[in-house]
Amino acid sequence: MIQITHIVPTDYLSYLPLHKRHKCIHLLLAHQVLNDYRYTSYFLEKKLRGDYLILDNSAFEFGEAIADTRLVEAIKLCNPNEVILPDRLYDSATTINRSLEFLEKYKHLNIRFMAVAQGNTLNEWVSCYEKFAYCADIYSIGLGAVYCSSNFFPKLTYLNTRVGITHHLNEFNVVNRKKPHHLLGLGDSGHLELKNQIQFEWIRSCDSSAAFTQALSGSYINRKQAYSKAKSKLDFLLPYSADLFARLKHNITVLNKGGE
């Protein structure tokens, strides 16, 4: 089972359906933690009930992780169980340097560290993955969505590039099965990707705003059909709407089923 943490505007957080039988995993965005007290307070309450918090470094939103000092400030504000080390999209060299520098400076903190594999080609990406996957101080590995598919697989025969990557890691015995892996975001037809990825027991969790962005565009995700993910950026200040929430709740159910 892949547990999914759904990213929604602040007004929708308290309406999210949560697992009652076991602890939930939540992913928090560092820039929101720094700027939105209500957002941060919601997750602090969830940690008190025993839920597990992962602090994201906001690299997807800005192209690169926020400054190390700001990330540490966010850590102090939300006290997460796990933090994503600084990375830069598709740039393995910068990602390795920033991640290892942060790790060396702050590994004394009572926290787990997730490193994100990055690269602009399959060889770059795998090399970065191996650097992190076999580092004793790194607890988990983040697998981001990859959009430059031709650089990875000239003839892509999988649903998307990330599915191709996970199959590559598995088939060539590159994957470190002892470390939990996390899917960072979902692209087109996320429910279909999840159905493909659940075969890998080393994939623990996934975060996504797809349930909300599809609902915002007026769409109900059909569990049997593919969809193109809405391109709209998530506005955390959007006010609550009962009509939109009805679509959101449906989409959450479909995506959760994909991970089961």
Buried (B, 14 or more C-beta within 10 A) or exposed (E): EBBBBBBBBBBBBEEBEEEEEEBBBBBBBBBBBBEBEEBBEBBBEBBEEEBBBBBBBBBBBEEBBBEBEBBBBBBEBBBBBBBBBBBBBBBBEBBBEBBBEBBEEBEEEEBBBBBBBBBBEBEBBBBBBBBBBEBEEBBBBBBBBBEEBEBBBEEEEBBBBBBBBBBBBBEEEEBBEEBBBBBBBBBBBBBBBBBBBBEBEBBBBBBBBBBBBBBBBEBBBEBEEEBEBBEEEBEBEBEEBEEBBEBBBBBBBBBBEBBE
